[in-house]
Amino acid sequence: MIKQTAEEPTYQSAWTELQKIVNDLQGGSVGIDELSNKIERAAELVRFCRERLRSTEDAVGRLGQ
């Protein structure tokens, strides 16, 4: 799950973390022991960002009604 802090995570913070993971994976700086955790975390971040986008699209759609 997305790390819980005093504040709810933002789309931007999740996106930034996801970009870092992708860069690490592409750069080959992730060891085999860490790979599974990075992939799992990336999947969590993708789900979080996707949900935020859906929520925003729904809100914008309601404005047009």
C-alpha positions in Angstrom: 0.0 0.0 0.0 1.1 3.6 -0.5 3.2 4.8 2.5 1.0 6.5 5.1 2.3 9.8 6.3 0.8 12.6 8.3 -0.7 13.7 5.0 -2.4 11.7 2.3 0.0 11.0 -0.5 -0.4 13.1 -3.6 -0.5 12.0 -7.2 2.7 14.0 -7.8 4.6 12.3 -5.0 3.5 8.8 -6.2 4.3 9.7 -9.8 7.8 10.9 -8.8 8.5 7.8 -6.8 7.3 5.6 -9.7 9.6 7.5 -12.1 12.5 6.9 -9.7 11.8 3.1 -9.6 11.6 2.9 -13.3 14.9 4.8 -13.7 16.5 2.5 -11.1 15.2 -0.6 -13.0 16.3 0.8 -16.4 19.7 1.8 -15.0 20.4 -1.7 -13.7 21.0 -0.4 -10.2 18.5 -2.8 -8.6 19.9 -6.0 -7.2 18.0 -9.2 -7.7 17.1 -9.3 -4.0 15.5 -5.9 -4.3 13.8 -6.4 -7.6 10.6 -8.1 -6.4 10.0 -5.3 -3.8 10.6 -2.6 -6.4 8.1 -4.2 -8.8 5.5 -4.7 -6.1 5.9 -1.0 -5.0 5.7 0.2 -8.6 2.4 -1.8 -9.1 1.0 -0.1 -5.9 1.9 3.3 -7.2 0.4 2.6 -10.6 -2.9 1.6 -9.0 -2.9 4.7 -6.8 -2.2 7.0 -9.7 -4.8 5.3 -11.9 -7.4 5.7 -9.1 -6.5 9.4 -8.7 -6.9 10.0 -12.4 -10.3 8.1 -12.4 -11.5 10.2 -9.5 -10.4 13.4 -11.2 -12.1 12.4 -14.5 -15.3 11.7 -12.6 -15.2 15.0 -10.8 -14.6 16.9 -14.1 -17.4 14.9 -15.7 -19.8 16.0 -13.0 -18.9 19.6 -13.6 -20.1 19.3 -17.2 -23.5 18.0 -16.2 
